[in-house]
Amino acid sequence: MLTLGGANKLLLIKSPAYSFSGKRIVISTKCAVVNVNSRANNRNLIEKIRERITYDDKVEIMSPSAYDTAWVAMVPATEYSGDGDSDRRPCFPQCLDWIMENQNPDGSWGLGTDHPFLIKDCLSCTLACVLALRKWGVGQQLVQNGMDFIASNDWAANNNDQFSPVGFDIIFPWMVNYAKELDLTLPSCLTSHVADSLLHIQDPEIRRKQNVQVYALEGLGKSCNWKGVISEHQKSNGSLFNSPATTAAALIHSRDEKCFEYLISVLKASNGQVVPTIYPMDIYTHLCMVDTLERLGVSKYFEFELRNILDEIHVRWLEKADEIFSDITCQAMAFRLLRSHGCDVLSDELTEYVDEEHFVNTVSMQYDGVTTVLELYRASQARICDEAILDKIHDWTSAFLKQQLQNQSILDKRLRKKVEYDLYNFHGTLDQFGVRRSIELYDARHFRILKTAYKCPTVHNEDFIRLSVEYYGISQAQFQKELQQMERWYVEFRLDRLNQGRNVLQVSYSLIAAVIVDPELNMARISYVKAIVLITLFDDFFDRYGSREEALSVLELVRKWNVHAETSYCSREVEILFTALYNTVNEVAENAYVAQGYCIKDDLVSRWLDLLENFARENESWSNETNVAMSLDEYLSFAWKSIGGRICVFTPTPFFGIKIPQEMFKSAEFDSLSEYTGLVCRLLNDLKTFKKERDEGTLNGVTLQIVGGVSEDEAVLKVEEIIEYNRKKVLQMVYRREGSIVPRECKELFLKTSKMAYCVYPYNGGDEYSSPNLIMKDIKAMIWEPLELPNLST
C-alpha cells in the first residue's frame, strides 16, 4: 500500500515485519513513515557539514578549559614587562577577565554540573579559578561563590564513581595546599584527602612506575626540577605535553621564553581570552571526524574533503609529526585510517606498544585509559600478513579490554558498549549493522576527559547525527521496498514450491543490504541477493536431497544453456531450479550490458557451471571410498570455489556506477581475491558445520583431517590459521593502491563478502545463516524498526 499525504508529503509503506519461527519466516504488517523531503534536508545538511569539515585553521576544535585558563591566568608578568612590580600583576589579564565572566550560576566553573559524574571535574576547575582570582585579589564575590560550591560538593573528591580528571590525585592536593597559602578555608575532608594523596605520590617507586611527573607536573609545584623537565620534555612548539596548564606552571616557576611563546600561540589560536585543555589537536580531531562520519554511514557525501584530510595527515605521518607520534591514541587511529584508505604506513611505528607491561609503566597517564587501548586494538585489526608487531598488540589489548569489561571498570556506558561490540565479532560487523549501533551510541553533547572535561563540536554535533538519521531512514525505506520485490521474484520462479532446502531469502537480502547500503545501488544489491539465494538452493540440492541423476541433468542443462518448448526435465525440482537460474542470469547479463556496454553472459554461465561441477566433485570425492584420503591441500584447491564467492562478487560488480574494464574479470588479481575470499568463507562454514556434515557424509575441511588421524582440536586450529592467513591476504589486496586493476569498490566487495561469512559463522555462535538467531536483532532493526533522532537538547 503506497499513499502520498498531500502537502505533508509523507510516504506510507505497508511493511511486513519479519520474525523467525523454524526455518520459515512468519510475517506481520506495520506501517513505516518516510519523509520524502529527506533528500532536500540532506542537501542542506551536507553543505553545512562540508563547511564544518574543511581542513583549515578556522575549524572549531574543542571547548574552552576553565582549568587550563586558570593556570595561564596565574602566570605573573615578571620579566615580560620590565616593571619591577610586574610579578604582582598577571601576564595574561585577558584570561582573568574570562574567568570573571564565565562562572556558572551554581558558583562553579567547567562544563557544568548537569552531568552527575562530572562533579569532581567541576571541583578541580572551580578551585583552579578561585586560586587565580584570589592570587590577583579580584572578584571577591566570585571567589565566595566558588568556595560555597566546593563546600557543598566536597564529597565528590573522594568518590570513586565520579569521572576523575587525569592527575587529579596529584594536582588537586597541591591546589588545596596553595589555597591555604592564600588564606582560603576549605572543608576538612579535602585536607584529609590531600594528606593521603601526598603520601601516595611521594612514594618514589610509585613515581618511577607511573610517571606521575610527566603529565601532572603542576601538582608538584616547587618540588619539581622545572629546568630539568623543560630540558627533557619540552616540545618544538614550546609546550610541555601540549598542555597549557603544565606549560603555564613551568612558566610560573622557570619563566622559560619558549613556554611563554607557546601560551601566546594558544591564545592567538583561540579567541585571545581562553585556552583549551590540549593544544594543538587538529590532526587527532580531523581523524576523529573522518572516523565518525564513516561510522555514521555518511562519509560518501564528503569523499573529496575526507580524502584531502587523510592525504594531508599522511604527509604529516611521513614527516614524523610530533602531534601524531607523541599521542598514542592519535597515532593508532592515524595508522588504522591511513592504511584502510590505501596509504603506505608501516606497523613498525607501533613497535613500542607491543608489550602491555611496558605500555603501562612507561606511557604517560593521559594515554593509559580504555580509549587509547581500544584504538590500539582497532589498529591491530588492520594487520596483514607477517606483522608480528600487530599480532602482539592485538593479543594484549584484547585481553586488557576483556578484563576491563569483566571488572566493570568502564564507567562510561557508551564506551563500554563500543568495547563490547568490537570484542564480540570485529570482522563480522556489517556496515549498516555498525551504523545503527553508532547512531544509537552517538551523543552530540559528548565530552571527553583529560585534566578536565571538554567537548569537541567538530566531531560531536547535531548536524552529523541529523544527516545520519535522515540517510538511514531513506535507506531503510528502500530496503523495505526491495525486500517485497525479492519476495515476488521468489514466488514468480516457484522457488517457494521447493519442499526441501533452506529458504534464506530474507536473511540473504538483509546481509547484502547491510554491506551494499547506498539506495542507488539497488541493482547491485538485488543481483547479489538472487545469486546467493540460488547458490544456496543448488548447494542444498546437490548436498542433501537431489539424486546423482538429477545433479548430472542440471550440469547438462547449464552446459547447453538453452530453454525451448521441447526442453525436458528429469524432475520438477530440476525444472524449477534451472529455469530460475536461466532467467536470472540472462536478466543480469542484459542489465550489465546496458551498464557496461559489453556482454558478460558467457562468463556468468561459465562460472555457474564451474560452481555446480565443484558441488558435484565434493560429493563424488567424499562418497568414493578411494578418495577418502584426500589431503587438506587437495581439498582447499577446489573448495574455495564451491562456496560461490566468485559468482557473488562477479554478479553485482557491473552495477556499482563505475566503468569496469572487461579484462578485470579474468585478471590474476580478481582470481586471487576470489580465492582468498572463498577460502575464508568456505572454512568459516566448515568450522561451524563440520559436526553436522560429518553425520550427513558431506565433505568438510575439518572432518577431512579428523578422518586422516588428526585430533579435532588440532584440525580446528589448523583451519582457523588458514582462515586468518587468507583474511589478511584479502585485506592486503584491498588496501593496495599501486598496480591494481580491480577498482577499490570491487575489492571492498570481496572484503564485505568475507565479513558476511564472519557474521553468519561467528566463532562464539551457531550457524546464523541457516538458523538465524543472534543476528535477528540487527536485521529487524536495520529493515523494520524506525530510527528516531536522539534528544539533542543541551
C-alpha positions in Angstrom: 0.0 0.0 0.0 1.5 3.3 -1.1 -0.1 6.6 -0.3 1.1 10.2 -0.6 0.0 12.5 2.1 -0.8 15.8 0.4 1.2 18.8 1.4 2.9 17.0 4.2 4.4 14.6 1.7 4.6 11.5 3.9 5.1 8.2 2.2 3.4 5.3 3.9 4.7 1.9 3.1 2.7 -1.1 4.3 5.7 -3.2 5.5 5.9 -6.8 6.7 7.8 -7.2 10.0 9.7 -10.5 10.0 10.2 -12.9 12.8 11.7 -16.3 12.5 9.8 -19.5 13.5 11.8 -22.5 12.5 13.3 -22.2 9.0 10.4 -20.2 7.5 9.6 -16.6 8.3 6.3 -15.5 9.9 5.2 -12.1 8.6 3.1 -9.5 10.3 2.5 -6.0 9.0 3.0 -2.5 10.2 3.5 0.9 8.6 6.8 2.7 8.2 6.6 6.5 7.7 9.3 8.1 5.5 9.5 11.9 4.9 10.1 12.3 1.2 11.5 15.8 1.9 14.5 14.0 3.4 16.7 14.4 0.3 16.2 18.2 0.4 17.1 18.2 4.1 20.1 16.1 3.3 21.4 18.6 0.8 21.2 21.5 3.3 22.9 19.4 6.0 25.6 18.3 3.6 26.6 21.8 2.7 26.6 22.8 6.3 28.8 19.9 7.3 31.1 20.4 4.3 31.8 23.9 5.6 32.5 22.5 9.1 34.9 19.8 8.0 37.0 21.8 5.6 40.7 21.3 6.6 41.9 24.7 7.6 42.9 26.7 10.6 39.4 28.0 11.3 38.0 24.7 12.3 36.3 24.7 15.7 38.3 22.1 17.7 37.2 22.0 21.3 35.5 23.8 24.2 37.4 26.2 26.4 39.0 24.8 29.5 38.4 26.8 32.7 41.0 24.7 34.5 43.8 25.4 32.0 42.8 29.0 31.6 43.0 29.5 35.4 46.6 28.2 35.3 47.5 30.6 32.5 45.9 33.4 34.4 48.1 32.6 37.4 51.3 33.3 35.4 52.9 36.6 36.7 54.1 39.2 34.3 57.7 39.2 35.7 60.4 39.6 33.1 57.9 40.2 30.4 57.2 43.9 31.1 60.4 45.2 32.6 58.4 46.5 35.5 59.9 45.7 38.9 56.4 45.2 40.3 55.2 43.1 37.4 55.1 39.9 39.4 52.2 41.4 41.2 50.2 41.5 38.0 49.0 38.8 35.7 50.9 38.2 32.5 47.6 37.3 30.8 44.9 39.5 32.3 42.5 38.6 29.5 42.3 35.1 30.9 41.4 36.5 34.3 38.7 38.5 32.6 37.3 35.4 31.0 37.2 33.6 34.4 35.3 36.5 35.9 32.8 36.5 33.0 32.2 32.7 32.9 31.2 31.5 36.3 28.3 29.0 36.2 25.1 30.0 38.1 25.9 27.5 40.9 29.2 29.1 41.6 31.3 26.5 39.7 33.5 26.7 36.6 33.8 24.0 33.9 31.4 22.2 31.6 28.7 22.4 34.4 27.2 20.1 36.9 24.4 18.9 34.7 26.2 15.6 34.3 26.1 13.7 37.6 29.6 12.2 37.1 31.4 15.5 36.4 31.2 17.0 39.9 34.8 16.0 40.7 35.9 17.7 37.5 33.9 20.9 38.5 35.7 20.8 41.8 39.0 20.9 40.1 38.1 23.6 37.6 36.4 25.7 40.3 39.3 25.5 42.8 41.8 26.5 40.0 39.7 29.5 39.0 39.2 30.5 42.7 43.0 30.4 43.1 43.6 32.6 40.1 41.1 35.2 41.3 42.4 35.1 44.9 46.1 35.4 43.7 45.4 38.7 42.0 42.9 39.9 44.5 39.9 40.3 42.2 36.3 39.0 42.0 35.8 38.6 45.8 32.1 37.6 45.3 33.0 35.1 42.6 35.6 33.6 45.0 33.0 33.3 47.7 30.5 31.7 45.3 33.2 29.2 44.2 34.0 28.4 47.8 30.4 27.8 48.5 30.2 25.3 45.6 33.3 23.5 46.8 31.9 23.2 50.4 28.6 21.8 49.0 30.3 19.2 46.8 33.4 18.3 48.7 32.2 14.7 48.8 33.0 14.2 45.2 36.7 14.5 45.7 36.9 11.0 47.3 34.1 9.4 45.2 35.3 6.6 43.0 32.1 6.6 40.9 33.0 10.1 39.6 34.8 10.6 36.4 38.2 11.6 37.6 40.4 14.1 35.7 43.7 12.7 34.7 46.2 13.5 37.5 43.5 14.6 39.9 45.1 12.9 43.0 48.3 14.8 42.2 47.1 18.2 41.2 44.1 18.7 43.5 46.1 18.3 46.7 48.6 20.9 45.5 45.8 23.3 44.8 44.3 22.7 48.3 47.7 23.5 49.9 48.0 26.6 47.7 44.6 27.7 48.9 45.8 27.6 52.5 48.8 29.8 51.5 46.2 32.3 50.1 44.2 32.2 53.4 41.3 30.3 51.9 39.5 27.9 54.2 38.4 24.6 52.7 36.4 21.8 54.1 38.3 19.4 56.4 37.5 16.3 54.2 39.5 17.9 51.4 42.5 18.5 53.6 42.5 14.8 54.7 42.3 13.8 51.0 45.3 16.0 50.4 47.3 14.2 53.2 46.5 10.8 51.8 47.3 11.8 48.2 50.6 13.4 49.1 51.8 10.3 51.0 50.8 8.3 47.9 52.6 10.3 45.3 55.7 10.9 47.3 56.5 7.1 47.2 59.5 7.0 44.9 58.5 3.6 43.5 55.1 4.9 42.5 56.7 7.9 40.9 59.0 5.7 38.9 56.4 3.3 37.7 53.5 5.7 37.0 55.4 8.6 35.5 53.4 11.0 37.7 55.6 13.9 36.8 55.1 13.9 33.1 51.5 14.9 32.7 50.5 16.3 36.1 53.6 18.4 36.8 51.7 21.4 38.1 50.8 19.2 41.0 54.4 19.0 42.1 54.9 22.8 42.5 58.3 24.0 43.6 59.4 20.4 44.4 59.7 19.8 40.7 63.0 20.3 38.9 61.4 22.5 36.2 64.6 23.3 34.3 65.3 19.6 34.0 61.8 18.8 32.9 61.9 21.5 30.3 65.2 20.3 29.0 63.9 16.7 28.7 60.3 17.1 27.7 59.7 20.5 26.0 58.3 20.1 22.6 59.3 22.0 19.5 56.2 24.2 19.9 57.5 25.2 23.4 54.9 23.3 25.4 55.1 20.5 27.9 53.0 17.7 26.6 50.8 20.1 24.6 49.2 21.1 27.9 48.6 24.8 28.5 48.2 24.1 32.3 51.5 22.3 32.7 53.3 24.8 30.4 51.9 27.7 32.5 53.1 26.0 35.7 56.6 25.7 34.1 56.4 29.4 33.2 55.5 30.3 36.7 58.5 28.5 38.2 61.1 29.0 35.5 59.9 31.8 33.2 61.1 29.9 30.1 60.8 32.0 26.9 59.6 29.1 24.7 56.8 28.3 27.2 55.7 31.9 27.0 55.7 31.8 23.2 53.6 28.6 23.3 50.9 30.2 25.5 50.8 33.3 23.3 50.3 31.0 20.2 47.5 29.1 22.0 45.7 32.3 23.0 46.1 33.6 19.4 44.6 30.4 18.0 41.6 30.8 20.4 39.6 34.0 21.0 42.5 35.6 22.9 41.0 35.1 26.3 40.8 31.4 26.9 42.8 28.2 26.2 41.7 24.5 25.6 43.0 21.6 27.7 45.3 20.4 25.0 46.8 22.2 22.0 47.4 21.5 19.2 44.8 18.9 18.5 43.7 19.5 14.9 45.2 16.2 13.5 43.5 14.0 16.1 40.3 15.9 15.8 40.2 15.5 12.0 40.9 11.8 12.3 38.0 11.5 14.7 35.9 13.4 12.2 36.7 11.0 9.4 36.2 8.0 11.6 32.9 9.4 12.9 31.4 10.2 9.5 32.4 6.7 8.3 30.8 5.0 11.4 27.6 7.1 10.9 27.4 5.9 7.3 27.5 9.3 5.6 31.2 9.6 4.5 30.1 9.1 0.9 28.9 12.7 0.8 32.3 14.1 1.7 34.7 11.8 -0.2 36.7 14.6 -1.7 37.1 16.5 1.6 37.9 13.4 3.7 40.4 12.3 1.1 42.2 15.6 1.3 42.3 15.4 5.1 43.8 11.9 5.0 46.3 12.9 2.3 47.5 15.8 4.4 47.7 13.6 7.5 49.7 11.0 5.5 52.2 13.7 4.7 52.5 14.6 8.4 52.9 10.9 9.2 55.8 10.6 6.7 57.3 13.7 8.3 57.0 12.0 11.7 55.0 14.9 13.0 55.2 15.2 16.8 51.5 15.9 17.0 50.8 12.4 15.7 53.7 10.4 17.3 53.5 11.9 20.8 49.9 11.0 21.1 49.3 7.2 21.2 45.6 7.5 20.5 46.2 9.8 17.6 49.0 7.6 16.2 46.9 4.4 16.4 43.9 6.0 14.7 46.0 7.5 12.1 47.6 4.2 11.3 44.3 2.4 11.0 42.6 5.0 8.9 45.5 5.7 6.6 46.1 2.0 6.0 42.4 1.3 5.4 42.4 4.1 2.8 45.4 2.7 0.9 48.2 4.8 2.3 51.5 3.0 2.8 52.1 3.1 6.6 54.3 0.6 8.4 53.3 -1.2 11.6 56.9 -0.8 12.8 55.9 2.7 14.1 53.8 0.9 16.8 56.7 -1.3 18.0 56.9 0.3 21.4 53.4 -0.7 22.3 53.8 -4.5 21.7 54.1 -5.2 25.4 51.4 -4.4 28.0 53.7 -4.1 31.0 56.0 -1.7 29.1 52.9 0.3 27.9 51.5 0.6 31.5 54.9 1.5 33.1 56.1 4.0 30.5 53.2 5.7 28.9 52.1 9.0 30.3 48.9 8.8 32.3 46.8 10.7 29.7 47.2 7.8 27.3 46.8 4.7 29.6 43.0 4.6 29.6 40.5 2.3 27.8 40.0 4.7 24.9 43.7 4.5 24.0 43.8 0.7 24.3 40.7 0.4 22.2 42.3 2.4 19.5 45.4 0.2 19.6 43.1 -2.8 19.4 41.4 -1.4 16.4 44.8 -0.6 14.8 45.9 -4.2 15.3 42.9 -5.4 13.3 44.4 -3.7 10.2 47.2 -6.3 10.3 48.2 -8.0 7.1 50.5 -11.0 6.6 53.8 -11.2 8.6 53.1 -8.4 11.0 54.1 -9.8 14.4 54.0 -6.4 15.9 50.3 -6.0 15.4 49.7 -9.6 16.4 51.3 -8.9 19.8 49.4 -5.7 20.2 46.1 -7.5 19.4 46.8 -10.2 21.9 47.4 -7.9 24.9 44.8 -5.2 24.0 42.0 -7.7 23.5 42.9 -9.4 26.9 43.1 -6.0 28.6 39.7 -4.9 27.3 38.0 -8.1 28.2 39.4 -7.7 31.7 38.0 -4.2 31.9 34.6 -5.5 31.0 34.8 -8.3 33.4 35.8 -6.0 36.2 33.1 -3.5 35.3 35.8 -0.8 35.3 34.4 1.2 32.3 32.1 3.8 33.9 31.2 5.5 30.5 28.2 3.3 29.3 28.7 4.3 25.7 32.4 3.5 25.8 31.6 0.2 27.4 29.2 -0.7 24.6 31.8 0.2 22.0 34.2 -2.2 23.6 31.6 -4.9 23.8 30.7 -4.6 20.1 34.3 -4.5 18.9 35.3 -7.5 21.0 32.3 -9.6 20.1 32.9 -10.1 16.3 35.1 -7.4 14.9 35.4 -8.9 11.5 31.8 -9.8 11.3 30.3 -6.4 11.9 28.5 -5.4 8.7 28.4 -1.8 7.6 24.7 -1.0 8.3 24.6 -3.0 11.5 27.5 -0.9 12.7 25.9 2.3 11.5 22.8 1.6 13.6 24.9 1.0 16.7 26.9 4.1 16.1 23.8 6.2 15.7 22.4 4.8 18.9 25.6 5.4 20.8 26.3 8.9 19.3 25.9 11.8 21.6 26.0 15.3 20.2 26.8 16.5 23.7 29.6 14.0 24.3 32.5 15.1 26.3 36.0 13.6 26.9 38.2 14.0 30.0 41.9 14.7 30.4 42.9 17.1 33.1 39.4 18.4 32.7 36.3 17.5 30.7 35.9 19.0 27.3 33.7 18.9 24.3 34.8 18.6 20.6 32.0 20.1 18.5 33.9 19.3 15.3 33.2 15.6 16.0 30.1 15.7 18.2 27.4 17.9 16.9 23.8 17.9 15.8 24.5 18.1 12.1 26.3 14.8 11.9 23.6 12.9 13.7 20.7 14.6 11.8 22.2 13.7 8.4 23.0 10.1 9.5 19.4 9.5 10.8 17.9 11.1 7.6 20.1 8.9 5.3 19.4 5.8 7.4 15.7 6.4 7.0 16.0 6.7 3.2 18.0 3.5 3.1 15.5 1.7 5.3 12.6 2.7 3.1 14.5 1.4 0.1 15.3 -1.9 1.8 11.6 -2.5 2.7 10.6 -1.9 -0.9 13.3 -4.2 -2.3 12.6 -7.0 0.1 9.0 -7.1 -1.1 10.3 -7.1 -4.7 12.5 -10.1 -3.9 9.6 -11.9 -2.3 7.7 -11.5 -5.6 10.7 -12.8 -7.6 11.0 -15.9 -5.3 7.3 -16.7 -5.8 7.4 -15.9 -9.6 10.1 -18.5 -10.2 8.3 -21.1 -7.9 11.2 -21.3 -5.6 8.7 -21.3 -2.7 7.4 -24.7 -4.0 10.7 -26.4 -3.3 9.7 -28.5 -0.3 13.3 -29.2 0.7 16.3 -27.0 1.3 16.7 -23.7 3.1 14.7 -20.5 2.5 17.4 -17.9 3.0 15.8 -15.1 1.0 15.2 -12.7 3.9 18.5 -13.4 5.7 20.4 -13.1 2.4 18.8 -9.9 1.5 19.5 -8.4 4.9 23.1 -9.4 4.8 23.6 -7.9 1.3 21.7 -4.7 2.2 23.9 -4.4 5.3 27.1 -4.2 3.1 25.8 -2.6 -0.1 24.0 0.2 1.6 23.6 3.1 -0.9 20.0 3.3 -2.0 21.1 4.0 -5.6 22.9 0.6 -5.8 19.6 -1.3 -5.9 20.6 -3.4 -9.0 23.9 -4.4 -7.4 22.0 -5.4 -4.2 19.3 -7.4 -5.9 21.6 -9.2 -8.3 23.8 -10.3 -5.4 20.8 -11.5 -3.4 19.5 -13.5 -6.3 22.9 -15.1 -6.8 23.4 -16.1 -3.2 19.8 -17.5 -2.9 20.2 -19.6 -6.0 23.7 -20.8 -4.8 22.2 -21.9 -1.5 19.3 -23.7 -3.2 21.6 -25.6 -5.6 24.0 -26.4 -2.7 21.2 -28.0 -0.8 20.0 -29.8 -3.9 23.4 -31.3 -4.6 24.3 -32.0 -1.0 21.1 -33.2 0.6 18.2 -34.2 -1.5 18.9 -34.3 -5.2 19.9 -37.6 -6.8 23.1 -38.2 -8.7 20.9 -38.4 -11.9 19.3 -35.1 -11.2 22.7 -33.4 -10.5 24.1 -34.6 -13.8 20.9 -33.4 -15.5 21.4 -29.9 -14.1 25.0 -29.9 -15.3 24.0 -30.9 -18.8 21.3 -28.2 -18.9 23.8 -25.5 -17.8 26.3 -26.7 -20.4 23.7 -26.4 -23.2 22.1 -23.2 -21.8 19.1 -23.3 -23.9 15.4 -23.4 -23.0 12.7 -24.1 -25.5 9.3 -25.8 -25.7 10.8 -29.2 -26.2 13.2 -29.0 -23.2 12.6 -31.9 -20.8 13.5 -32.1 -17.2 14.0 -35.3 -15.2 12.2 -33.8 -12.1 10.1 -30.9 -11.0 12.9 -29.7 -8.8 15.4 -29.6 -11.6 12.9 -27.6 -13.8 12.3 -25.0 -11.0 16.0 -24.6 -10.2 17.3 -24.4 -13.7 14.6 -22.1 -15.1 15.1 -19.7 -12.2 18.9 -19.8 -12.8 18.4 -19.4 -16.6 16.1 -16.4 -16.5 18.0 -14.7 -13.7 21.4 -15.0 -15.3 20.0 -13.8 -18.7 18.4 -10.8 -16.9 21.6 -9.9 -15.1 23.6 -10.1 -18.3 21.1 -7.9 -20.2 21.3 -5.2 -17.4 25.1 -5.5 -17.3 25.3 -4.8 -21.0 23.3 -1.6 -20.6 25.5 -0.6 -17.6 28.9 -1.5 -19.1 28.5 -1.9 -22.9 29.7 -5.4 -23.1 28.2 -8.9 -22.6 29.1 -11.0 -19.5 26.6 -13.8 -20.1 29.2 -16.4 -21.2 31.4 -15.6 -18.2 28.5 -15.8 -15.9 27.3 -19.2 -17.3 30.9 -20.5 -17.2 31.3 -19.6 -13.6 27.9 -21.1 -12.7 28.9 -24.3 -14.5 32.3 -24.3 -12.6 30.5 -23.9 -9.3 28.0 -26.7 -9.9 30.7 -29.0 -11.1 32.6 -28.4 -7.9 29.4 -29.2 -5.9 29.3 -32.5 -7.7 33.0 -33.0 -7.3 32.7 -32.6 -3.5 30.0 -35.1 -3.3 31.8 -37.6 -5.6 35.1 -37.2 -3.7 33.5 -37.8 -0.3 31.3 -40.7 -1.5 34.1 -42.5 -3.3 36.0 -44.6 -0.8 39.1 -44.5 -2.9 39.4 -40.7 -2.4 38.7 -40.5 1.3 42.4 -40.0 1.9 42.3 -36.7 0.1 44.8 -34.2 1.6 43.7 -30.9 3.0 45.7 -29.1 0.3 43.8 -31.0 -2.3 40.5 -30.1 -0.7 41.4 -26.4 -0.5 42.4 -26.3 -4.2 38.8 -26.5 -5.2 36.7 -26.0 -2.0 37.1 -22.2 -2.3 35.1 -22.3 -5.5 32.2 -24.3 -4.0 31.2 -21.5 -1.6 30.1 -19.4 -4.5 32.1 -16.3 -3.6 33.3 -15.7 -7.2 29.8 -15.5 -8.5 28.5 -13.5 -5.6 31.1 -10.7 -6.3 31.1 -11.1 -10.1 27.3 -10.7 -10.4 26.7 -7.3 -8.8 30.0 -5.7 -9.9 28.7 -4.2 -13.2 26.1 -2.2 -11.2 28.3 -0.1 -9.0 28.0 3.0 -11.1 31.6 2.9 -12.4 33.1 1.6 -15.6 34.7 -1.8 -15.1 37.3 -3.0 -17.7 36.1 -6.3 -19.0 39.6 -7.8 -18.7 39.4 -7.3 -14.9 37.1 -10.3 -14.5 39.8 -12.6 -15.9 42.8 -10.9 -14.3 45.1 -12.7 -11.8 44.2 -10.1 -9.2 40.5 -10.8 -9.4 41.1 -14.5 -9.3 43.4 -14.1 -6.2 40.8 -12.0 -4.4 38.2 -14.7 -5.3 40.4 -17.5 -3.9 41.3 -15.7 -0.7 37.8 -14.7 0.0 36.4 -18.0 -1.0 38.7 -19.8 1.5 37.7 -17.5 4.3 34.0 -18.1 3.6 34.4 -21.9 2.9 36.4 -22.6 6.0 34.3 -20.5 8.4 31.4 -22.5 7.1 33.3 -25.7 7.7 34.2 -24.8 11.3 30.5 -24.2 12.1 29.1 -27.2 10.3 31.6 -30.0 10.5 29.8 -32.0 13.2 26.5 -31.9 11.3 28.2 -32.5 7.9 30.2 -35.4 9.3 26.9 -37.1 10.2 25.5 -36.2 6.8 28.5 -37.5 5.0 29.4 -34.2 3.5 33.0 -33.2 2.6 34.4 -30.7 5.1 37.9 -29.3 5.8 37.8 -30.2 9.5 36.3 -33.7 9.1 38.8 -34.4 6.4 41.7 -34.0 8.8 39.9 -36.0 11.6 39.4 -38.9 9.2 43.1 -38.7 8.4 44.0 -39.2 12.1 44.3 -35.6 13.3 42.6 -34.7 16.6 39.5 -32.4 16.5 41.3 -29.6 18.4 44.3 -29.7 16.0 42.0 -29.8 13.0 40.1 -26.8 14.1 43.2 -24.9 15.0 44.7 -25.6 11.6 41.6 -24.4 9.8 41.5 -21.2 12.0 45.1 -20.5 11.0 44.3 -20.8 7.3 41.2 -18.5 7.7 43.3 -15.9 9.4 46.0 -16.1 6.8 43.6 -15.6 3.9 41.7 -12.9 5.7 44.9 -10.9 6.0 45.6 -11.5 2.3 42.2 -10.1 1.4 43.0 -7.0 3.5 46.4 -6.7 1.9 45.0 -6.6 -1.6 42.1 -4.3 -0.7 44.5 -1.8 0.9 46.9 -1.8 -2.0 46.7 1.2 -4.3 49.5 0.8 -6.8 49.4 -1.7 -9.5 45.8 -2.7 -9.1 43.5 -3.3 -12.0 40.5 -4.0 -9.7 38.7 -0.8 -8.6 38.5 -0.1 -4.9 34.7 -0.6 -4.9 35.1 -4.1 -6.3 37.9 -5.0 -3.9 35.9 -3.8 -1.0 33.0 -6.1 -2.0 35.3 -9.1 -1.6 36.2 -7.8 1.9 32.5 -7.3 2.7 31.7 -10.8 1.5 34.2 -12.2 3.9 32.7 -10.1 6.6 29.3 -11.6 5.9 30.8 -15.0 6.5 32.2 -13.9 9.8 28.8 -12.5 10.7 26.8 -15.7 10.0 29.5 -18.1 11.2 30.8 -16.4 14.4 33.4 -18.3 16.4 31.2 -17.9 19.6 27.8 -18.7 18.0 25.9 -21.1 15.8 25.1 -21.2 12.1 23.4 -17.8 11.7 22.8 -18.3 8.0 20.7 -21.5 8.2 19.2 -20.8 11.6 19.5 -17.0 12.3 19.3 -16.2 16.0 21.9 -13.6 17.2 21.7 -11.5 14.1 17.9 -11.2 14.1 18.1 -8.2 16.3 20.3 -6.4 13.9 18.2 -7.5 10.9 14.9 -6.3 12.4 16.4 -3.0 13.5 18.0 -2.4 10.0 14.9 -3.0 8.0 11.9 -2.6 10.1 12.4 -0.6 13.3 12.2 3.2 12.8 15.2 5.1 14.0 14.3 8.3 15.9 16.6 11.3 16.2 18.2 11.3 19.7 17.3 14.0 22.1 19.6 16.9 21.2 18.6 19.4 23.9 21.6 20.9 25.7 
